[in-house]
Amino acid sequence: MAYQRKDSWYRRAKQEGYRSRAAYKLIELQRRCRLFAQGMRVVDLGCAPGGWLQVAAKDVGGKGRVAGIDRLEVEPLGLPQTVALVGNIYDREACDRLREVLGGRADVVLSDMAPDTSGVGDADHVRSLELARAAFEAAGRLLRLGGTLVCKVFDGLDLNDLIMDWKSAFGKVRRIRPESTRKGSRELYLVARPFERGSAL
Ligand SMILES: C[S@@+](CC[C@H](N)C(=O)[O-])C[C@H]1O[C@@H](n2cnc3c(N)ncnc32)[C@H](O)[C@@H]1O
């Protein structure tokens, strides 16, 4: 609904030139977890309209590389270290292209992917975990050892099982709910690191 979308974070994003209010979630995750450093390679799954690409590009600087993918096109950002592909995360070839444009394995894989929500909390939770599992699988092929996966999920009954699975590949999995998350939303982020085992290592 329009009145929800145009909250203070939305207005701030407009004023400060960010493509999305979601940019502030990544800024907070960076402040709390120190995800990025200059020169890093970053993958952004579900990157449209481009707010996270902007934040990551700034933090990795001109010598870093940020490669995103989304089913939707991202309007050009004018950031030379950033590439945004159009594709679906379930398409394995799309993931291979990400690795190609990145020029190697990533230090950080981000996923802010969200399902088309139905308004039924439990159904949306299940669909968000499907996307999180797809992000986990992609991370197995894209992340370097010691790397970090950051992934949006909607909280619910099956989240603990997913976290247990992730602990087979990552040293630690933290749950973080950024301040700019809408009140009443089940959304939170998993920050999993260091990456220890992947499918294609
Ligand atoms: C909340 S938005 C991401 C916002 C972004 N982080 C930003 O700051 O601009 C979620 C995105 O996930 C994308 N998405 C959902 N399912 C996807 C899939 N299977 N493959 C690729 N992208 C997907 C949607 O198209 C949508 O653009």
The ligand as a MOL file (V3000), in Angstrom:
LIG
                    3D

  0  0  0     0  0            999 V3000
M  V30 BEGIN CTAB
M  V30 COUNTS 27 29 0 0 0
M  V30 BEGIN ATOM
M  V30 1 C 13.2110 -6.8650 -2.0210 0
M  V30 2 S 13.6800 -6.9130 -3.7060 0 CHG=1
M  V30 3 C 15.4110 -6.6180 -3.6370 0
M  V30 4 C 15.7640 -5.1910 -3.3440 0
M  V30 5 C 17.2400 -4.9070 -3.5180 0
M  V30 6 N 18.0220 -5.5180 -2.4630 0
M  V30 7 C 17.5230 -3.4270 -3.5110 0
M  V30 8 O 18.0820 -2.9150 -2.5360 0
M  V30 9 O 17.2010 -2.7590 -4.5000 0 CHG=-1
M  V30 10 C 13.5860 -8.6230 -4.0540 0
M  V30 11 C 13.9490 -8.9900 -5.4780 0
M  V30 12 O 14.0820 -10.4100 -5.5680 0
M  V30 13 C 13.8370 -10.7440 -6.9230 0
M  V30 14 N 13.6430 -12.1970 -7.0430 0
M  V30 15 C 12.6860 -12.9550 -6.4600 0
M  V30 16 N 12.7850 -14.2420 -6.8650 0
M  V30 17 C 13.8450 -14.2990 -7.7230 0
M  V30 18 C 14.4390 -15.3480 -8.4860 0
M  V30 19 N 13.9650 -16.5990 -8.4420 0
M  V30 20 N 15.5220 -15.0590 -9.2560 0
M  V30 21 C 15.9950 -13.7930 -9.3190 0
M  V30 22 N 15.4650 -12.7500 -8.6230 0
M  V30 23 C 14.3930 -12.9920 -7.8440 0
M  V30 24 C 12.6050 -9.9220 -7.2680 0
M  V30 25 O 12.4700 -9.7800 -8.6660 0
M  V30 26 C 12.9020 -8.5980 -6.5340 0
M  V30 27 O 13.4320 -7.6340 -7.4090 0
M  V30 END ATOM
M  V30 BEGIN BOND
M  V30 1 1 1 2
M  V30 2 1 2 3
M  V30 3 1 2 10
M  V30 4 1 3 4
M  V30 5 1 4 5
M  V30 6 1 5 6
M  V30 7 1 5 7
M  V30 8 2 7 8
M  V30 9 1 7 9
M  V30 10 1 10 11
M  V30 11 1 11 12
M  V30 12 1 11 26
M  V30 13 1 12 13
M  V30 14 1 13 14
M  V30 15 1 13 24
M  V30 16 1 14 15
M  V30 17 1 14 23
M  V30 18 2 15 16
M  V30 19 1 16 17
M  V30 20 1 17 18
M  V30 21 2 17 23
M  V30 22 1 18 19
M  V30 23 2 18 20
M  V30 24 1 20 21
M  V30 25 2 21 22
M  V30 26 1 22 23
M  V30 27 1 24 25
M  V30 28 1 24 26
M  V30 29 1 26 27
M  V30 END BOND
M  V30 END CTAB
M  END
